[in-house]
Structures are given as structure tokens and as C-alpha cells.
Amino acid sequence: MNRAELITEVADLTGQPKTQVSTTLSAMLHSITGAIAKGEKVTLVGFGTFERRTRQARTGRNPRTLAPLRIPASKVPAFRAGMELKSIVNGKARQGNWSAPGAKAKKKSKRR
């Protein structure tokens, strides 16, 4: 699923216009990116945690010449999946039906 497909899916689920969903998604990604760049963790309970990790400097090899080369230390984004997401992906749990907040749920009649 790419960004456009995600926007369409969320717009269909929420009944919001695609432009509003696109703006919201962009703002969310901007906020997460900014927090990670500052070294903060962003935790979405049940989904997972976004964080910044530091890679140590190391020695690599040029694949063409096999000459050793120094790879400098770097900071990389990382994602650690939450338990709920892991359970759904592994088939141990089922993803529930989603309804937009504020939408009236259908009441079941108690007829016998």
C-alpha cells in the first residue's frame, strides 16, 4: 500500500475528504519525524514505537576493489512493533471492525 492508497482507505473508513486526510497524515508524519530527529521516542500503544538509534563506526569493504573503508557512525530511524500489531500479523489475534468515532452503532434487537 502506498501513500495515495492509504489516504483513500482512511477517507473511505472515516467519510472525510481525501484532502483533509492527506493534510492530517502529513502533519502526523511531520510530528513523528521531528520528534525522532530530536532523539525522542514516539509510542503508539498497541501499534509500536518509533525511535532513533545510533550505529557505531565500523570498517567495511569496497565491493569492487575489496579495499577496506571506514564507515562513519550514524543515527538511523527504527520501529519496534507493539504486542497488538505483532499478534494480528502473526494470526494469533484478529483485527476488529473499525467504525468512525461519533458514528451511531446499530443496536441489536432483543426479539425472540
C-alpha positions in Angstrom: 0.0 0.0 0.0 1.4 3.4 -1.0 0.6 6.8 0.4 -2.2 7.5 -2.0 -3.8 4.1 -1.3 -3.6 4.8 2.4 -5.2 8.2 2.1 -8.1 6.6 0.0 -8.5 3.8 2.6 -8.7 6.2 5.5 -11.0 8.6 3.7 -13.4 5.7 2.9 -13.3 4.5 6.5 -13.8 7.9 8.1 -16.0 9.6 5.5 -13.6 12.6 5.4 -12.5 14.2 2.2 -9.1 12.9 0.8 -7.6 16.4 1.1 -8.3 16.5 4.8 -7.0 13.0 5.4 -3.8 13.9 3.3 -3.2 17.0 5.5 -3.7 15.0 8.7 -1.4 12.3 7.5 1.3 14.8 6.5 1.0 16.6 9.9 1.3 13.3 11.8 4.4 12.2 9.8 5.9 15.6 10.2 5.4 15.4 14.0 6.8 11.9 14.3 9.8 12.8 12.1 10.5 15.9 14.2 10.4 14.0 17.5 12.7 11.2 16.2 15.1 13.8 14.9 15.3 15.3 18.4 16.0 11.9 19.9 12.6 11.4 21.4 10.6 8.2 21.2 7.1 8.2 19.8 4.9 5.4 21.2 1.5 4.5 19.8 0.2 2.0 22.3 -0.7 -1.3 20.7 0.9 -0.3 17.4 4.6 0.3 18.1 7.4 2.7 18.9 9.4 4.9 16.6 12.9 5.9 17.8 16.3 7.0 16.8 19.2 4.5 17.2 22.9 5.2 16.8 25.1 2.9 14.7 28.7 2.7 15.7 31.5 3.5 13.2 32.8 0.4 11.5 35.1 -0.9 8.8 33.5 -2.1 5.6 34.9 -3.2 2.2 34.6 -1.7 -1.2 32.8 -4.5 -3.2 34.6 -3.6 -6.4 38.2 -3.4 -5.1 37.8 -5.2 -1.7 39.8 -2.3 -0.2 38.8 -1.6 3.4 37.0 1.6 4.0 35.8 3.4 7.1 32.0 3.8 7.6 31.3 6.6 10.0 28.8 6.5 12.9 25.3 7.4 12.0 21.8 7.9 13.5 19.0 5.9 11.9 15.2 5.7 12.5 13.9 2.5 13.9 10.5 1.0 14.5 9.6 -1.7 17.1 6.2 -3.2 16.7 3.8 -3.4 19.7 2.3 -6.6 21.0 -1.2 -6.0 19.5 0.3 -5.4 16.0 2.5 -8.5 16.4 -0.4 -10.6 17.4 -2.5 -9.5 14.4 0.3 -10.0 11.9 1.1 -13.5 13.4 -2.5 -14.5 13.1 -2.9 -15.0 16.9 -5.5 -12.2 17.1 -8.0 -10.7 14.7 -8.2 -7.1 13.8 -11.6 -5.8 14.9 -14.1 -3.9 12.7 -13.5 -0.2 12.7 -16.1 2.5 12.9 -15.7 6.3 12.9 -15.9 7.9 16.3 -19.3 9.5 16.8 -20.9 7.1 14.3 -24.0 5.5 15.7 -23.7 1.8 16.1 -26.6 -0.4 15.0 -28.4 -1.7 18.0 -29.4 -5.4 18.0 -33.0 -6.0 18.8 -33.8 -8.4 21.6 -36.6 -10.2 19.8 -37.0 -13.9 20.4 
